[in-house]
Amino acid sequence: MADTSIEWTQRPGTIGAVWNPTTGCDKISDGCDNCYALGMARRLKAMGQAKYQNDGHPVTSGPGFALTVHPDELGTPLTWRKPRTVFVNSMSDLFHARVPREFLAQVFAVMAETPQHVYQILTKRPERMPQILNDPCTCGVHHSLMSHRLGRALPLRNVWLGTSVESDKHAGRADALRDTPAAVRFISAEPLLGPLPSLDLAGIDWLIIGGESGPGSRPMQIGWVEELIGKARDAGTAVFVKQLGKVWAGSGKGGDWSVWPEHLRIREYPAERVAVAA
Ligand code: SF4
């Protein structure tokens, strides 16, 4: 039984899960306008949940949503015996500038120690990923400080790294992702707010597409989805259409796969890359 209903964690043969070693965040781009986690944190604070008692900036964040690290959460995946597909930080952004490097190293150490799980990390701050993972080491053995710290080569085979590209002005986030060592590189075009003519999918293994749902959601056009699917097919990128958002909101069926046009019912997973560098 899955611990979460997030569609892209439901990989065959694994249990879908979430892991939040940090909570809280700050809005950084237009895809954050209706941040689900921000509203959820406000409710969790009101319910007295211990992890959600730090208030963030009233403009960029909110009640219970200040960026907070949780060292006591680090060991949670070590207790999971059956393989899980883990969405890391459904309630935060792991590469937020205020997550200390040492804490990031501890998160990666846990992932390295639990190869039975696959970890999916999605950020709107992809420029910090190569800064953290490619920082050179002078030991003469390891290429990067992170691989030295972990005592093993990067990329970790069970860690998928992704970035959100919700509108064309953020297409450049894919470049930072390409600069990052990862077993799987993925882009989440959700909530898709417009066409993405500038998006380059070279070297990108997986493309998730989704509209916006919930109060105040902005519409997504089917034509934008079709263009992205075509682009992914040309690049050899696996496609996962998560939901159709407000396009189908009138019927309330944006998340109901069974009523979608047949050519949009695509839920593929990527094949992991095998090249590993020390
Ligand atoms: S980056 Fe993600 S978690 Fe942070 S405010 Fe934006 S949508 Fe919310």
Residues whose N, C-alpha, C, O or C-beta is under 5 A from the ligand:
A	BS01	SF4	C25 D26 K27 I28 G31 C32 C35 A37 S92 D93 K124
